[in-house]
C-alpha cells in the first residue's frame, strides 16, 4: 500500500458534510500525487460506490497528467489483486469490477466546443487538475449536474494560486496582506464554508519527495524572479494574473482626461459575434500616454443603423478624427472610409505586437476610472506560460481587444500626429 502525505489526510477521511476539497498552493507540493492516490484508492475499493471523473479544461491534456499519474500509482502498488483492472482507450480511464474512472474535459479541444457535462449525474467523485483554468460558469454547470444519491459527492479542485480576482479565490478565500510584500496575499478559507476543506501546501510539506537541486532552484527564484517565487514557490495569491504584461498603469478621472491639452487619436479593434468591437481615445505627451475607453460591444456591423459608424456619430467623432484600425481588416477599414471616416491601418507585421508592448511598457500609462474593460483586460492580458508556469515572451491571444487598440495608437502614432511625444 502507498503512503499518503499526512497533510492530505482529510481528502481520504472525508469529514461529514464536506463536498469541496481545494488543494491549493505552490509547486511540487504533492497535490497531483494525492489526487491520483485518491482515484486509485476509490477504484479498487469494491466495498463502496465509485464513479469518478478526472478532469482538465482541455480533454487532450488529461492523458499526460492526471491519467498518467493515476496509472503510475497503480503500477507502483504492484499488488496482484490489481491485475484485473481495465485501462480505457477512448475515453481514457480505468475500470475495476463495478467501479469506473473516466477522463472528461470541459472542452473537447482547444476550440470553444463544450463537452456535455449533464452525463455526470451518477458520478460521486470529481478530481479537477489545473482548476484555475476553468471558468466559473463551466464549474457551476458541472457542480449542478452531480446529484447521485448512491454516495456522498466530493469535488476536488487542484491548483496553484491564481490572481486575487479569480473566481476560485473569491468563492473560497479571504485574503490577508503579506507583511512587506505589497501585491501578495495569504489565502485563508472563508470560515462560513462548512462544506469545504482547504489544504494549502508548498514544497516544504512534500520535502521528502523533492530533489535537493530542485529546492536550490526554487529558492534561487527569490532573487532572480521574485514575483514568480512568492506566487509559485511560496504559494501567495498575487495582485494580478500570472505573467501579466502591464502592471503599473494608473487611473485618472474622465474630467482629468478631457482637460489634457493634447490632441486625441483613436485606436479601433474590429469584432462582431464573440469578440467585441473596441474603441479607445488616446492622448500622448513626452513619455506619458492617457487612454479612455469609448466602445466595447458585440454585434456591430461597419455601417448602417446598428454599426460602428453610428456609434462614432453618437460619440461625437467627425471625419477629421484620426482612427488607427486593425490592418488585418482592410475591407472594414475601406467601408468606414467610404462612409466618411478617417481610418488608417495600424502598423502591423512580424514582431509588431511585441514591439508595441515594449513601447507601452516604456511609457507612463494612465486610463480613466470609467474604463472598466480596459481595467479588466489590463489585469488579464498576459504572456503565455510554459510548462513550468514561466512567461514565454509571447502574449496570449485573449483579453486583448482594448489592449490592441492602445498598442495600435502608440506604435502607429510615433510621428508628428502627437506633438512632443518622445517615442
C-alpha positions in Angstrom: 0.0 0.0 0.0 1.2 3.5 -0.7 1.9 6.0 2.0 -0.2 9.2 1.8 1.3 12.5 2.8 -0.4 13.3 6.1 -1.1 16.9 5.0 -3.8 15.4 2.7 -5.3 13.0 5.2 -8.7 14.8 5.2 -9.1 14.0 1.5 -9.2 10.3 2.4 -11.0 10.6 5.7 -13.7 12.9 4.2 -15.2 14.7 7.2 -19.0 14.5 7.1 -20.8 17.2 5.2 -17.9 18.2 3.1 -18.4 18.5 -0.7 -15.5 20.5 -1.8 -11.8 19.9 -1.3 -9.5 22.7 -2.5 -5.9 21.6 -2.8 -4.2 24.9 -3.2 -0.6 26.2 -3.1 2.8 26.2 -4.6 4.8 24.0 -6.9 5.9 20.4 -6.0 3.6 20.2 -3.1 2.3 16.7 -4.0 -1.2 17.6 -5.0 -1.2 15.5 -8.1 0.1 12.5 -6.2 -2.6 12.9 -3.6 -5.3 13.3 -6.2 -4.2 10.2 -8.1 -3.9 8.2 -4.9 -7.5 9.2 -4.1 -8.6 7.9 -7.6 -6.6 4.7 -7.3 -7.9 4.0 -3.8 -11.5 4.5 -4.8 -11.1 2.5 -7.9 -10.0 -0.7 -6.1 -12.3 -0.3 -3.0 -15.2 -2.6 -4.1 -17.0 -2.1 -0.8 -18.1 1.4 -1.9 -19.8 3.0 -4.9 -17.2 4.8 -7.0 -17.8 6.7 -10.2 -15.0 9.2 -10.8 -14.4 11.9 -13.4 -10.7 13.0 -13.7 -10.9 16.4 -15.4 -9.0 19.3 -17.0 -10.0 22.2 -19.1 -8.9 20.5 -22.4 -9.7 16.8 -22.7 -6.4 16.1 -24.6 -4.3 17.3 -21.6 -5.6 14.6 -19.3 -3.7 11.7 -20.8 -0.2 13.2 -19.9 -1.3 14.5 -16.5 -3.8 13.1 -14.1 -4.4 9.9 -16.1 -0.7 9.1 -16.2 -0.3 10.0 -12.5 -3.1 7.5 -11.7 -1.5 4.8 -13.9 1.8 5.4 -12.1 0.1 4.9 -8.7 -1.4 1.7 -9.9 1.9 0.4 -11.2 3.8 1.5 -8.1 1.5 -0.6 -5.9 2.4 -3.8 -7.7 -0.3 -5.8 -5.9 -1.6 -9.0 -7.6 -5.2 -8.0 -6.8 -4.9 -5.1 -9.2 -4.3 -7.3 -12.3 -7.9 -7.4 -13.4 -8.3 -3.6 -13.9 -9.1 -2.4 -17.4 -7.4 0.7 -18.9 -9.7 2.5 -21.3 -8.6 4.0 -24.6 -11.4 6.3 -25.6 -12.5 8.0 -23.5 -9.4 7.3 -21.4 -9.9 5.9 -17.9 -10.0 2.8 -15.8 -12.5 0.1 -14.7 -12.3 -2.4 -11.9 -15.3 -4.6 -11.3 -18.2 -2.2 -10.8 -16.0 0.9 -10.2 -15.1 3.3 -13.0 -12.9 6.3 -13.7 -13.3 8.4 -16.9 -11.3 11.3 -18.2 -13.5 14.3 -19.2 -12.6 17.7 -20.4 -14.6 20.9 -20.1 -13.6 21.4 -23.7 -13.0 18.7 -26.2 -10.2 20.6 -27.8 -8.6 24.0 -27.8 -11.6 25.2 -29.8 -14.6 26.5 -28.0 -16.7 23.3 -28.3 -18.0 22.5 -24.9 -18.3 18.9 -23.6 -21.7 17.7 -22.4 -21.5 17.6 -18.6 -25.1 16.5 -17.8 -24.0 12.9 -18.3 -22.1 13.2 -14.9 -25.3 12.9 -12.8 -24.3 9.4 -11.5 -20.7 10.4 -10.6 -19.8 10.8 -7.0 -16.1 11.9 -7.2 -14.7 14.6 -9.5 -10.9 15.5 -9.5 -10.1 18.7 -11.4 -6.4 19.3 -12.2 -5.3 22.9 -13.0 -8.7 24.1 -11.8 -7.7 27.7 -12.2 -8.1 27.2 -16.0 -11.8 26.6 -15.6 -14.4 29.4 -15.9 -16.9 29.8 -13.1 -19.9 29.1 -15.4 -18.4 25.8 -16.5 -17.7 24.8 -12.9 -21.3 25.7 -11.9 -22.7 23.6 -14.8 -20.5 20.7 -13.6 -21.4 21.1 -10.0 -25.2 21.3 -10.7 -25.0 18.1 -12.7 -23.7 16.0 -9.8 -26.7 14.6 -7.9 -26.4 10.9 -7.3 -27.8 9.5 -4.0 -25.7 6.4 -4.1 -22.9 8.0 -2.2 -21.7 11.3 -0.8 -20.4 13.6 -3.6 -16.9 15.2 -3.4 -15.3 17.7 -5.8 -11.6 18.1 -5.7 -10.0 21.3 -7.1 -6.2 21.2 -7.5 -4.5 24.4 -8.5 -1.6 26.8 -8.0 -2.6 30.3 -6.6 -4.3 32.4 -9.3 -4.7 36.2 -9.2 -6.8 37.7 -6.5 -9.8 38.4 -8.8 -10.1 34.8 -9.9 -13.5 33.3 -9.1 -12.0 30.4 -7.0 -10.3 33.0 -4.8 -13.5 35.0 -4.4 -15.6 31.9 -3.7 -13.4 30.1 -1.2 -11.0 32.5 0.4 -10.4 35.6 2.4 -7.2 37.4 1.6 -4.7 38.8 4.1 -1.9 41.2 3.2 1.5 39.6 3.4 3.7 42.0 5.5 6.4 43.7 3.5 5.2 42.1 0.2 2.8 44.6 -1.5 0.7 42.9 -4.1 0.7 39.5 -2.5 -1.8 37.9 -0.2 -2.2 34.8 2.0 -5.4 33.0 1.1 -7.4 31.8 4.1 -10.6 29.7 3.8 -13.8 31.6 4.5 -14.9 30.3 7.9 -18.6 30.2 6.9 -17.8 27.5 4.3 -18.5 24.4 6.4 -18.9 22.2 3.3 -15.3 23.0 2.2 -11.9 21.7 3.2 -8.9 23.7 2.0 -5.4 22.1 2.1 -2.7 24.7 1.4 0.8 23.3 0.8 4.2 24.2 -0.6 7.2 22.0 -1.4 8.1 22.2 2.3 5.1 20.0 3.1 6.3 17.5 0.5 10.1 17.9 1.0 10.8 14.2 1.4 9.9 13.8 -2.3 11.6 16.9 -3.7 15.1 16.7 -5.1 17.7 18.9 -3.3 18.8 20.5 -6.6 15.2 21.5 -7.3 14.9 23.1 -3.9 18.1 25.1 -4.7 16.4 26.3 -7.9 13.2 27.2 -6.2 15.0 29.3 -3.6 17.1 31.0 -6.2 14.0 32.4 -7.8 13.7 34.7 -4.7 16.5 36.8 -6.1 16.1 36.2 -9.8 12.3 36.2 -10.2 10.7 37.4 -7.0 7.2 37.7 -8.4 7.3 34.0 -9.5 8.9 33.0 -6.2 6.3 34.4 -3.9 3.4 33.2 -6.2 4.5 29.8 -7.3 7.1 28.8 -4.7 5.6 30.4 -1.5 2.0 30.0 -2.7 0.8 33.5 -2.2 -2.1 35.0 -4.2 -0.8 37.8 -6.5 -2.4 41.1 -7.3 -2.6 40.3 -11.0 -2.6 37.4 -13.5 0.5 35.2 -13.6 2.7 36.6 -16.4 0.7 39.8 -16.5 2.1 42.1 -19.2 1.1 45.6 -18.0 1.4 46.1 -14.2 2.0 49.8 -13.3 -0.8 51.7 -15.0 -2.6 54.4 -13.0 -6.2 55.7 -13.1 -7.4 59.3 -13.6 -10.9 60.8 -13.8 -12.7 61.4 -17.0 -12.6 65.1 -16.3 -8.8 65.0 -16.0 -8.6 63.2 -19.3 -10.8 65.7 -21.0 -8.8 68.6 -19.6 -5.5 67.4 -21.0 -4.4 69.9 -23.7 -3.2 67.3 -26.2 -4.7 66.0 -29.5 -6.9 63.0 -29.4 -6.3 60.0 -31.7 -8.3 56.8 -31.6 -7.5 53.1 -31.7 -10.0 50.6 -33.2 -10.2 46.8 -32.9 -12.9 45.1 -35.0 -15.2 42.5 -33.7 -18.7 41.1 -34.2 -20.2 38.0 -32.7 -17.9 36.5 -30.0 -15.3 39.3 -29.9 -16.3 42.9 -29.2 -15.5 45.9 -31.3 -13.4 48.2 -29.2 -12.5 51.9 -29.5 -10.2 53.9 -27.2 -9.4 57.6 -27.2 -5.7 58.4 -26.7 -3.7 61.4 -25.7 0.1 61.4 -25.6 2.9 63.8 -24.5 6.5 63.2 -23.9 6.7 59.7 -22.2 3.1 59.7 -20.9 0.0 58.3 -22.5 -3.6 58.5 -21.4 -6.4 56.2 -22.5 -10.2 56.5 -22.3 -12.4 53.5 -23.3 -15.3 54.6 -25.6 -16.7 51.4 -27.0 -16.7 47.6 -26.2 -19.7 46.0 -27.9 -20.5 42.9 -30.0 -22.9 42.7 -32.9 -21.9 45.9 -34.7 -21.6 46.0 -38.4 -19.3 48.6 -40.0 -22.0 50.8 -41.5 -25.8 51.0 -41.1 -28.2 51.6 -38.2 -26.5 49.3 -35.7 -23.0 49.9 -36.7 -19.5 51.3 -35.8 -20.3 54.3 -38.0 -23.4 55.1 -36.0 -21.5 54.7 -32.7 -18.8 57.0 -33.9 -21.5 59.7 -34.6 -23.1 59.1 -31.2 -19.7 59.6 -29.5 -19.2 62.9 -31.3 -16.4 61.9 -33.7 -16.0 63.6 -37.0 -14.4 62.7 -40.3 -11.4 64.8 -39.2 -10.5 62.5 -36.3 -7.7 60.0 -36.9 -8.6 56.4 -36.1 -6.0 53.6 -36.3 -7.7 50.4 -37.1 -6.6 46.8 -37.3 -4.8 46.4 -40.6 -5.9 42.8 -40.9 -9.4 44.2 -41.6 -8.7 46.2 -44.7 -12.2 45.6 -46.0 -13.7 47.0 -42.8 -11.4 50.0 -42.9 -12.4 50.7 -46.5 -16.1 50.6 -45.7 -15.7 53.1 -42.9 -13.6 55.4 -45.1 -16.3 55.3 -47.8 -18.8 56.2 -45.0 -16.8 59.4 -44.3 -14.4 58.3 -41.5 -10.6 58.9 -41.4 -9.4 55.4 -40.6 -5.7 54.4 -41.2 -4.4 50.9 -41.0 -2.3 50.4 -37.8 1.3 49.3 -38.2 1.4 45.5 -38.1 3.7 42.8 -39.2 6.3 40.4 -37.8 7.3 41.5 -34.3 4.9 44.4 -34.2 2.9 43.0 -31.3 5.9 42.7 -29.0 7.3 46.0 -30.3 4.1 47.7 -29.3 4.1 46.0 -25.9 7.7 47.1 -25.4 6.8 50.7 -26.3 3.9 50.7 -23.9 6.0 49.2 -21.1 8.4 52.1 -21.5 5.7 54.7 -21.0 3.9 56.1 -18.0 0.3 55.0 -18.7 -2.9 56.3 -17.3 -6.5 55.3 -18.1 -9.9 56.7 -16.9 -11.8 55.3 -14.0 -14.8 54.7 -16.2 -12.7 52.4 -18.5 -13.8 49.2 -16.8 -13.0 46.9 -19.7 -9.5 48.4 -20.0 -9.0 47.6 -16.3 -10.2 44.0 -16.8 -8.1 43.4 -19.9 -5.0 45.0 -18.3 -5.3 42.7 -15.3 -5.8 39.6 -17.5 -3.6 40.3 -20.6 -0.6 38.1 -20.0 2.3 36.2 -21.6 1.8 32.6 -22.5 3.3 30.4 -19.8 5.5 27.4 -20.4 5.0 24.0 -18.7 6.9 25.4 -15.7 4.4 28.3 -15.4 7.1 30.8 -16.6 6.3 33.6 -19.1 7.4 32.8 -22.6 7.6 36.3 -24.1 4.7 35.6 -26.4 1.3 37.1 -25.4 -1.9 35.1 -25.2 -4.4 36.0 -27.9 -7.2 36.9 -25.4 -8.1 39.8 -23.2 -6.6 42.0 -25.8 -9.3 43.9 -27.7 -8.7 47.3 -25.9 -5.1 46.3 -25.3 -4.7 46.1 -29.1 -6.4 49.5 -29.5 -3.9 51.0 -27.2 -1.0 49.3 -29.0 -2.2 50.4 -32.4 -2.3 54.1 -31.5 1.1 54.1 -29.7 3.1 52.2 -32.3 1.4 53.8 -35.3 1.4 57.4 -33.9 5.1 57.9 -33.2 5.2 60.9 -35.5 4.0 64.5 -35.8 0.5 63.2 -35.0 1.5 63.6 -31.4 3.4 66.8 -30.9 6.1 66.4 -28.3 5.8 62.6 -28.0 9.3 61.2 -27.4 8.9 57.7 -28.9 
